[in-house]
């Protein structure tokens, strides 16, 4: 690990924590709210995607796994502490908790990049993750069911949703509003770091993928604000598209490999269709 890059990455984590803790405390006049909200989205997305982008370059897989487990353990430990009574202490407590979730997701996601041995495996893995993400969020999978239960007022489901997102509230009053950086799921953070680590590992075009990811994720967040869009938008499809587009010419498959990929895709869609039917019966 290069010490300078490690320190720079840690500075990014600290900067995110400051935004997480302080931004919602700043009152924004309502006429300026759309501009400030959009700037918060752009800065928040760019910072988080950069942290995912850099994790695979800064940390070796072994060290990323160790540090990720430490961050995850610290976050679990916080769950056993009593919630502070003062508002300032509660803000600090929530900031530390969400920052540990962010660090753990990015580091652990980066650490599993060692499981992939060949660059040609990146596209099928990325596509599988995309399909599963869409299924879990929109087509009756686990996330969709949890979100449905949370909307119905089931307390356990609401707590799962809260624990599974790095979140920032947006609250409005008569004259002022309080805005924060965007809601991002743990799974999106985890697999974004995993995919970026693979780009670094195989010497692919990571920089173009980074810039496209920022643009595409911001577009996805804008899309999620539209009234006709279902509750919750899967983030991985935008990240995967941004990662694959600049690197399409880097992947070459034999006819036998293409047939195997097609058979695997058919099997995957069939399996998810079966799971969807099973879930709907529950």
Residue frames as qw, qx, qy, qz and C-alpha x, y, z in Angstrom:
[[0.000, 0.888, 0.460, 0.000, 0.00, 0.00, 0.00],
 [0.377, 0.401, -0.028, 0.834, 1.29, 3.45, -0.91],
 [0.256, -0.438, -0.568, 0.648, 1.05, 5.59, 2.21],
 [0.064, 0.171, -0.085, -0.979, 0.20, 8.78, 0.35],
 [0.399, -0.183, -0.626, -0.644, -2.75, 7.21, -1.45],
 [0.420, -0.401, -0.792, 0.189, -3.97, 5.59, 1.76],
 [0.157, -0.377, -0.376, 0.832, -3.95, 8.93, 3.57],
 [0.210, 0.064, -0.312, -0.924, -5.72, 10.60, 0.65],
 [0.441, -0.290, -0.771, -0.356, -8.41, 7.89, 0.68],
 [0.368, -0.443, -0.682, 0.450, -8.86, 8.24, 4.42],
 [0.008, -0.229, -0.085, 0.970, -9.17, 12.00, 3.96],
 [0.349, -0.137, -0.565, -0.735, -12.02, 11.28, 1.52],
 [0.457, -0.410, -0.788, 0.043, -13.75, 9.16, 4.17],
 [0.248, -0.400, -0.442, 0.763, -13.37, 11.97, 6.70],
 [0.133, 0.076, -0.224, -0.963, -14.71, 14.50, 4.20],
 [0.425, -0.309, -0.716, -0.461, -17.74, 12.28, 3.59],
 [0.412, -0.447, -0.703, 0.370, -18.27, 12.05, 7.36],
 [0.092, -0.281, -0.191, 0.936, -18.18, 15.84, 7.68],
 [0.310, -0.075, -0.454, -0.832, -20.76, 16.19, 4.91],
 [0.471, -0.344, -0.803, -0.123, -22.86, 13.50, 6.57],
 [0.380, -0.459, -0.610, 0.523, -22.79, 15.23, 9.94],
 [0.131, -0.387, -0.137, 0.902, -22.81, 18.93, 9.15],
 [0.051, -0.131, -0.557, -0.819, -24.75, 19.38, 5.91],
 [0.282, -0.576, -0.729, -0.238, -28.20, 18.57, 7.36],
 [0.350, -0.600, -0.439, 0.569, -27.62, 21.16, 10.10],
 [0.150, -0.175, 0.186, 0.955, -27.26, 24.04, 7.63],
 [0.380, 0.647, 0.541, -0.379, -30.58, 25.83, 6.93],
 [0.268, 0.064, 0.572, 0.772, -31.06, 26.49, 3.22],
 [0.359, 0.379, 0.157, -0.838, -33.51, 29.21, 2.10],
 [0.676, 0.361, 0.626, -0.144, -36.26, 27.62, 0.05],
 [0.537, 0.799, -0.083, -0.258, -35.50, 29.64, -3.14],
 [0.144, 0.695, -0.699, -0.087, -31.98, 28.17, -3.12],
 [0.740, -0.208, 0.601, -0.219, -33.04, 24.66, -2.19],
 [0.900, 0.417, 0.117, -0.055, -33.13, 23.11, -5.73],
 [0.452, 0.764, -0.420, 0.191, -29.61, 24.37, -6.49],
 [0.276, -0.598, 0.683, -0.317, -28.17, 23.29, -3.14],
 [0.865, -0.024, 0.441, -0.239, -29.89, 19.91, -3.39],
 [0.836, 0.542, -0.073, 0.033, -28.47, 19.31, -6.87],
 [0.224, 0.751, -0.558, 0.274, -24.97, 20.33, -5.74],
 [0.566, -0.425, 0.629, -0.322, -25.27, 17.96, -2.77],
 [0.936, 0.218, 0.246, -0.127, -26.22, 15.13, -5.14],
 [0.660, 0.684, -0.270, 0.150, -23.29, 15.84, -7.48],
 [0.006, -0.695, 0.628, -0.349, -20.71, 16.20, -4.71],
 [0.713, -0.290, 0.543, -0.337, -22.07, 13.24, -2.74],
 [0.940, 0.309, 0.128, -0.063, -22.13, 10.89, -5.74],
 [0.533, 0.725, -0.381, 0.214, -18.72, 12.00, -7.00],
 [0.213, -0.649, 0.639, -0.355, -17.15, 11.50, -3.58],
 [0.806, -0.155, 0.509, -0.259, -18.64, 8.06, -2.90],
 [0.889, 0.456, 0.020, 0.010, -17.89, 6.79, -6.41],
 [0.316, 0.767, -0.497, 0.254, -14.33, 8.09, -6.06],
 [0.473, -0.510, 0.645, -0.317, -13.93, 6.22, -2.77],
 [0.911, 0.117, 0.373, -0.132, -15.14, 3.02, -4.45],
 [0.686, 0.704, -0.162, 0.084, -12.93, 3.73, -7.46],
 [0.135, 0.761, -0.561, 0.296, -9.79, 4.26, -5.35],
 [0.753, -0.447, 0.405, -0.263, -10.27, 1.45, -2.82],
 [0.972, 0.157, 0.155, 0.086, -9.08, -1.24, -5.23],
 [0.574, 0.669, -0.235, 0.411, -6.00, 0.76, -6.19],
 [0.184, -0.763, 0.407, -0.467, -5.05, 1.88, -2.69],
 [0.617, -0.407, 0.597, -0.312, -5.47, -1.37, -0.75],
 [0.238, 0.213, -0.929, -0.184, -4.33, -4.87, -1.50],
 [0.660, -0.293, -0.516, -0.460, -7.16, -7.39, -1.25],
 [0.614, -0.213, -0.670, 0.359, -5.80, -8.86, 2.01],
 [0.180, -0.097, -0.376, 0.904, -5.52, -5.51, 3.77],
 [0.383, -0.195, -0.246, -0.869, -8.86, -4.35, 2.42],
 [0.676, -0.315, -0.634, -0.207, -10.49, -7.43, 3.93],
 [0.504, -0.220, -0.589, 0.592, -8.82, -6.96, 7.32],
 [0.012, -0.038, -0.176, 0.984, -9.66, -3.26, 7.55],
 [0.474, -0.237, -0.435, -0.728, -13.18, -3.90, 6.28],
 [0.640, -0.352, -0.682, 0.041, -13.80, -6.47, 8.99],
 [0.330, -0.183, -0.458, 0.805, -12.49, -4.05, 11.61],
 [0.210, -0.073, -0.084, -0.971, -14.86, -1.34, 10.36],
 [0.603, -0.285, -0.576, -0.472, -17.79, -3.79, 10.29],
 [0.576, -0.291, -0.676, 0.355, -16.95, -5.01, 13.80],
 [0.135, -0.089, -0.302, 0.939, -16.79, -1.44, 15.09],
 [0.402, -0.174, -0.282, -0.854, -20.19, -0.70, 13.55],
 [0.658, -0.325, -0.662, -0.151, -21.70, -3.78, 15.18],
 [0.447, -0.196, -0.573, 0.659, -20.17, -2.71, 18.48],
 [0.100, -0.098, 0.065, -0.988, -21.88, 0.68, 18.24],
 [0.535, -0.328, -0.546, -0.555, -25.24, -1.09, 18.08],
 [0.633, -0.383, -0.635, 0.224, -24.77, -2.21, 21.69],
 [0.247, -0.053, -0.313, 0.916, -24.13, 1.32, 22.99],
 [0.077, 0.718, 0.608, -0.330, -27.00, 3.43, 24.33],
 [0.314, 0.676, 0.334, 0.577, -28.15, 6.26, 22.06],
 [0.276, -0.052, -0.289, 0.915, -26.88, 9.63, 23.35],
 [0.016, 0.714, 0.630, -0.305, -29.46, 12.04, 24.71],
 [0.005, 0.700, -0.053, -0.712, -28.18, 15.35, 23.33],
 [0.689, 0.690, 0.139, -0.173, -28.84, 16.27, 19.69],
 [0.211, 0.817, -0.527, -0.101, -25.17, 16.98, 18.95],
 [0.370, -0.372, 0.850, -0.046, -24.13, 13.61, 20.36],
 [0.733, 0.337, 0.561, -0.183, -26.84, 11.84, 18.36],
 [0.557, 0.800, -0.141, -0.169, -25.63, 13.51, 15.15],
 [0.008, 0.690, -0.723, -0.019, -22.04, 12.47, 15.92],
 [0.585, -0.110, 0.788, -0.157, -23.16, 8.93, 16.77],
 [0.749, 0.531, 0.352, -0.179, -25.10, 8.59, 13.51],
 [0.377, 0.840, -0.363, -0.142, -22.22, 10.06, 11.53],
 [0.205, -0.531, 0.822, -0.012, -19.72, 7.58, 12.95],
 [0.679, 0.123, 0.700, -0.183, -22.10, 4.66, 12.40],
 [0.699, 0.676, 0.164, -0.164, -22.80, 5.55, 8.75],
 [0.209, 0.816, -0.529, -0.099, -19.11, 6.23, 8.06],
 [0.403, -0.341, 0.848, -0.044, -18.19, 2.79, 9.39],
 [0.740, 0.388, 0.523, -0.168, -20.87, 1.23, 7.15],
 [0.517, 0.827, -0.154, -0.162, -19.45, 3.08, 4.16],
 [0.008, -0.704, 0.709, 0.038, -15.85, 2.07, 4.90],
 [0.575, -0.128, 0.800, -0.113, -16.77, -1.57, 5.58],
 [0.749, 0.534, 0.348, -0.182, -18.80, -1.91, 2.37],
 [0.441, 0.836, -0.308, -0.107, -16.07, -0.38, 0.19],
 [0.124, -0.624, 0.770, -0.038, -13.19, -2.28, 1.76],
 [0.626, -0.017, 0.767, -0.141, -14.91, -5.67, 1.88],
 [0.727, 0.629, 0.188, -0.201, -16.18, -5.25, -1.67],
 [0.320, 0.808, -0.490, -0.072, -12.66, -4.48, -2.87],
 [0.379, -0.495, 0.776, -0.097, -11.22, -7.42, -0.94],
 [0.775, 0.154, 0.600, -0.126, -13.18, -10.09, -2.87],
 [0.522, 0.739, -0.268, -0.330, -11.70, -9.04, -6.22],
 [0.120, -0.512, 0.846, 0.093, -9.12, -11.80, -5.73],
 [0.669, 0.156, 0.692, -0.221, -11.84, -14.35, -6.46],
 [0.689, 0.698, 0.121, -0.153, -11.87, -13.35, -10.15],
 [0.680, -0.346, 0.451, 0.463, -8.83, -14.72, -12.00],
 [0.411, 0.180, 0.579, 0.680, -9.45, -13.60, -15.59],
 [0.116, 0.246, -0.007, -0.962, -10.62, -10.32, -17.13],
 [0.320, -0.121, -0.698, -0.629, -13.14, -12.14, -19.34],
 [0.289, -0.428, -0.835, 0.189, -15.10, -13.05, -16.23],
 [0.033, -0.223, -0.287, 0.931, -15.78, -9.40, -15.42],
 [0.367, -0.039, -0.336, -0.867, -18.66, -8.84, -17.92],
 [0.559, -0.298, -0.724, -0.271, -20.69, -11.95, -17.01],
 [0.376, -0.323, -0.649, 0.577, -20.18, -11.30, -13.29],
 [0.045, 0.144, 0.106, -0.983, -21.22, -7.67, -13.72],
 [0.446, -0.132, -0.500, -0.731, -24.31, -8.61, -15.75],
 [0.522, -0.329, -0.785, 0.062, -25.36, -11.23, -13.20],
 [0.230, -0.294, -0.490, 0.788, -25.04, -8.63, -10.42],
 [0.213, 0.036, -0.163, -0.963, -27.14, -6.20, -12.48],
 [0.520, -0.232, -0.664, -0.485, -29.91, -8.72, -13.12],
 [0.485, -0.354, -0.732, 0.321, -30.01, -9.80, -9.50],
 [0.107, -0.194, -0.294, 0.930, -30.06, -6.17, -8.33],
 [0.371, -0.075, -0.327, -0.866, -33.01, -5.35, -10.59],
 [0.570, -0.278, -0.746, -0.204, -34.81, -8.49, -9.43],
 [0.406, -0.308, -0.662, 0.549, -34.27, -7.80, -5.73],
 [0.004, -0.217, -0.193, 0.957, -35.41, -4.17, -5.99],
 [0.416, 0.190, -0.185, -0.870, -38.19, -4.23, -8.59],
 [0.613, 0.082, -0.637, -0.460, -39.28, -7.78, -9.40],
 [0.838, -0.386, -0.168, -0.347, -40.31, -9.22, -6.08],
 [0.680, 0.204, -0.574, 0.409, -36.93, -10.07, -4.59],
 [0.535, -0.387, -0.554, 0.508, -35.73, -9.59, -1.02],
 [0.161, -0.105, -0.119, 0.974, -35.31, -5.81, -1.16],
 [0.321, -0.286, -0.435, -0.791, -38.70, -5.32, -2.81],
 [0.590, -0.474, -0.649, -0.074, -40.38, -7.38, -0.10],
 [0.455, -0.332, -0.427, 0.708, -38.58, -5.53, 2.68],
 [0.002, 0.042, 0.098, 0.994, -39.51, -2.16, 1.16],
 [0.449, -0.400, -0.565, -0.566, -43.14, -3.25, 0.89],
 [0.598, -0.482, -0.600, 0.223, -43.22, -4.32, 4.52],
 [0.335, -0.183, -0.241, 0.892, -41.52, -1.07, 5.58],
 [0.184, -0.204, -0.276, -0.921, -44.18, 0.97, 3.75],
 [0.580, -0.451, -0.599, -0.318, -46.85, -1.10, 5.53],
 [0.386, -0.745, 0.222, -0.496, -45.38, 0.00, 8.86],
 [0.945, -0.206, -0.213, 0.138, -43.58, -3.20, 9.90],
 [0.324, -0.908, 0.261, 0.045, -40.97, -1.97, 12.38],
 [0.753, -0.294, 0.488, 0.330, -38.40, -4.70, 11.70],
 [0.639, 0.516, 0.393, 0.414, -38.51, -4.02, 7.96],
 [0.077, 0.980, 0.018, 0.182, -38.10, -0.28, 8.57],
 [0.516, -0.752, 0.380, 0.154, -35.03, -0.94, 10.69],
 [0.780, 0.050, 0.484, 0.393, -33.55, -3.21, 8.01],
 [0.447, 0.784, 0.244, 0.357, -33.99, -0.45, 5.41],
 [0.189, -0.966, 0.158, -0.075, -32.35, 2.06, 7.74],
 [0.671, -0.532, 0.464, 0.226, -29.42, -0.26, 8.48],
 [0.740, 0.193, 0.520, 0.380, -28.88, -1.15, 4.83],
 [0.396, 0.798, 0.208, 0.404, -28.46, 2.39, 3.53],
 [0.418, -0.222, -0.138, 0.870, -25.99, 5.18, 3.98],
 [0.041, 0.757, 0.605, 0.242, -28.54, 7.92, 4.22],
 [0.163, -0.070, -0.164, 0.970, -29.05, 11.64, 4.54],
 [0.133, 0.661, 0.695, -0.249, -32.39, 13.26, 5.40],
 [0.087, 0.268, 0.290, 0.915, -34.06, 16.07, 3.47],
 [0.143, -0.617, -0.689, 0.353, -36.36, 18.09, 5.73],
 [0.093, 0.446, 0.259, 0.851, -38.31, 21.23, 4.81],
 [0.092, -0.534, -0.583, 0.605, -39.95, 23.89, 7.02],
 [0.267, 0.861, 0.392, -0.185, -41.88, 27.04, 6.16],
 [0.157, 0.953, -0.190, -0.175, -38.81, 29.13, 5.24],
 [0.013, -0.675, 0.731, 0.099, -35.82, 26.82, 5.24],
 [0.971, 0.098, -0.158, -0.149, -34.88, 23.31, 4.21],
 [0.433, -0.624, 0.648, 0.055, -32.17, 20.94, 5.37],
 [0.841, 0.455, -0.226, -0.187, -30.56, 18.82, 2.69],
 [0.608, -0.525, 0.584, 0.116, -28.03, 16.00, 2.70],
 [0.149, 0.440, -0.780, -0.419, -26.01, 13.80, 0.38],
 [0.701, 0.050, -0.416, -0.577, -27.87, 10.98, -1.42],
 [0.820, -0.223, 0.443, -0.287, -29.20, 7.68, -0.12],
 [0.480, 0.505, -0.696, -0.173, -26.94, 4.83, -1.25],
 [0.948, -0.219, -0.031, -0.229, -27.42, 1.12, -0.58],
 [0.543, -0.587, 0.593, 0.099, -24.74, -1.03, 1.02],
 [0.814, 0.192, 0.519, 0.178, -24.94, -3.52, -1.84],
 [0.506, 0.847, 0.064, 0.152, -24.31, -0.79, -4.43],
 [0.144, -0.889, 0.432, -0.051, -21.25, 0.41, -2.51],
 [0.729, -0.327, 0.598, 0.067, -19.95, -3.11, -1.98],
 [0.779, 0.327, 0.480, 0.234, -20.19, -4.23, -5.61],
 [0.338, 0.936, -0.059, 0.082, -19.07, -0.89, -7.04],
 [0.289, -0.781, 0.552, 0.036, -15.81, -1.23, -5.09],
 [0.773, -0.065, 0.622, 0.107, -15.55, -4.86, -6.21],
 [0.694, 0.627, 0.313, 0.167, -15.94, -4.00, -9.90],
 [0.157, 0.955, -0.242, 0.072, -13.57, -1.04, -9.77],
 [0.536, -0.589, 0.599, 0.083, -10.98, -3.24, -8.04],
 [0.803, 0.210, 0.525, 0.188, -11.24, -5.67, -10.97],
 [0.479, 0.868, 0.044, 0.124, -10.60, -2.82, -13.42],
 [0.145, -0.865, 0.478, -0.035, -7.41, -1.92, -11.57],
 [0.737, -0.296, 0.605, 0.053, -6.41, -5.56, -11.23],
 [0.747, 0.323, 0.519, 0.260, -6.63, -6.29, -14.97],
 [0.308, -0.295, 0.282, 0.859, -5.30, -2.93, -16.15],
 [0.217, 0.620, 0.675, 0.336, -8.56, -1.85, -17.79],
 [0.091, 0.459, 0.118, 0.876, -9.90, 1.65, -18.37],
 [0.328, -0.507, -0.683, 0.411, -10.83, 2.57, -14.81],
 [0.099, -0.281, -0.122, 0.947, -10.73, 6.35, -15.19],
 [0.298, -0.100, -0.477, -0.821, -13.32, 6.56, -17.96],
 [0.455, -0.396, -0.793, -0.083, -15.48, 4.13, -15.98],
 [0.267, -0.381, -0.516, 0.719, -15.24, 6.44, -12.97],
 [0.113, 0.173, -0.073, -0.976, -16.44, 9.54, -14.83],
 [0.426, -0.180, -0.651, -0.601, -19.24, 7.64, -16.55],
 [0.402, -0.369, -0.805, 0.234, -20.29, 6.14, -13.20],
 [0.077, -0.320, -0.354, 0.875, -20.66, 9.58, -11.65],
 [0.300, 0.090, -0.316, -0.896, -22.78, 10.80, -14.58],
 [0.477, -0.185, -0.776, -0.370, -24.93, 7.65, -14.74],
 [0.328, -0.363, -0.763, 0.422, -25.55, 7.44, -10.99],
 [0.074, 0.274, 0.192, -0.940, -26.56, 11.11, -10.87],
 [0.412, -0.007, -0.522, -0.746, -28.93, 10.39, -13.76],
 [0.446, -0.261, -0.856, -0.025, -30.34, 7.44, -11.81],
 [0.170, -0.365, -0.590, 0.700, -30.95, 9.62, -8.77],
 [0.247, 0.186, -0.111, -0.945, -32.68, 12.23, -10.91],
 [0.450, -0.100, -0.742, -0.486, -34.78, 9.45, -12.44],
 [0.322, -0.290, -0.847, 0.308, -35.77, 8.25, -8.97],
 [0.059, 0.263, 0.347, -0.898, -37.39, 11.63, -8.27],
 [0.342, -0.050, -0.501, -0.793, -39.96, 11.21, -11.04],
 [0.597, -0.107, 0.404, -0.685, -43.46, 10.39, -9.75],
 [0.894, 0.195, -0.151, -0.374, -44.02, 7.43, -12.09],
 [0.459, 0.437, -0.753, 0.176, -40.80, 5.62, -11.09],
 [0.803, -0.399, -0.440, -0.054, -41.30, 2.75, -8.59],
 [0.490, -0.834, 0.224, -0.121, -40.06, 3.20, -5.04],
 [0.642, -0.492, 0.527, 0.260, -36.32, 2.58, -4.98],
 [0.668, 0.692, -0.238, -0.138, -34.08, 2.52, -8.05],
 [0.924, -0.178, 0.136, 0.309, -31.38, -0.18, -8.35],
 [0.065, -0.913, 0.283, 0.288, -28.00, 1.50, -8.52],
 [0.610, -0.301, 0.646, 0.347, -25.83, -1.27, -9.91],
 [0.653, 0.555, 0.469, 0.215, -27.19, -1.19, -13.50],
 [0.195, 0.979, -0.050, 0.034, -25.91, 2.38, -13.86],
 [0.379, -0.739, 0.537, 0.151, -22.49, 1.50, -12.41],
 [0.726, 0.003, 0.648, 0.230, -22.14, -1.68, -14.46],
 [0.572, 0.752, 0.293, 0.146, -23.04, 0.11, -17.68],
 [0.024, 0.968, -0.249, -0.009, -20.45, 2.78, -16.91],
 [0.535, -0.542, 0.628, 0.161, -17.79, 0.16, -16.20],
 [0.729, 0.178, 0.628, 0.207, -18.43, -2.01, -19.25],
 [0.493, 0.848, 0.180, -0.065, -18.87, 0.66, -21.95],
 [0.102, 0.893, -0.420, -0.122, -15.27, 1.96, -21.97],
 [0.335, -0.478, 0.810, 0.050, -13.87, -1.58, -21.83],
 [0.867, 0.292, 0.236, -0.329, -15.94, -3.52, -24.36],
 [0.667, 0.639, -0.381, -0.041, -13.02, -3.95, -26.76],
 [0.098, -0.608, 0.748, -0.246, -10.90, -5.48, -24.00],
 [0.664, -0.083, 0.679, -0.303, -12.97, -8.65, -23.75],
 [0.478, 0.367, -0.657, -0.453, -12.61, -11.50, -26.27],
 [0.709, -0.099, 0.604, -0.350, -14.52, -14.81, -26.15],
 [0.020, -0.148, 0.910, 0.388, -14.21, -18.02, -28.12],
 [0.552, -0.149, -0.485, -0.662, -17.37, -19.49, -29.71],
 [0.571, -0.244, -0.773, 0.134, -17.47, -22.14, -26.96],
 [0.193, -0.190, -0.502, 0.821, -17.28, -19.46, -24.26],
 [0.321, -0.028, -0.138, -0.937, -20.10, -17.50, -25.92],
 [0.617, -0.223, -0.658, -0.370, -22.31, -20.60, -25.92],
 [0.478, -0.246, -0.711, 0.453, -21.52, -21.23, -22.26],
 [0.001, -0.103, -0.267, 0.958, -22.39, -17.63, -21.41],
 [0.472, -0.122, -0.375, -0.789, -25.69, -17.89, -23.28],
 [0.626, -0.267, -0.730, -0.063, -26.63, -21.09, -21.47],
 [0.344, -0.203, -0.578, 0.711, -25.70, -19.49, -18.17],
 [0.187, -0.011, 0.021, -0.982, -27.85, -16.44, -18.94],
 [0.592, -0.216, -0.546, -0.552, -30.86, -18.60, -19.79],
 [0.585, -0.262, -0.722, 0.261, -30.40, -20.56, -16.58],
 [0.173, -0.100, -0.400, 0.894, -30.10, -17.36, -14.53],
 [0.369, -0.088, -0.145, -0.914, -33.29, -15.81, -15.94],
 [0.655, -0.232, -0.651, -0.306, -35.15, -19.07, -15.45],
 [0.494, -0.206, -0.678, 0.504, -33.97, -19.33, -11.87],
 [0.010, 0.067, 0.264, -0.962, -34.95, -15.76, -11.05],
 [0.510, -0.170, -0.390, -0.748, -38.37, -16.29, -12.64],
 [0.649, -0.266, -0.713, 0.011, -38.86, -19.34, -10.43],
 [0.333, -0.174, -0.540, 0.753, -37.77, -17.42, -7.33],
 [0.213, -0.081, -0.031, -0.973, -40.15, -14.59, -8.21],
 [0.629, -0.263, -0.536, -0.497, -43.07, -17.00, -8.37],
 [0.604, -0.245, -0.685, 0.326, -42.07, -18.58, -5.07],
 [0.167, -0.059, -0.359, 0.916, -41.75, -15.20, -3.34],
 [0.374, -0.171, -0.210, -0.887, -45.16, -14.06, -4.57],
 [0.667, -0.297, -0.642, -0.234, -46.71, -17.15, -3.00],
 [0.425, -0.113, -0.646, 0.624, -45.36, -16.27, 0.44]]
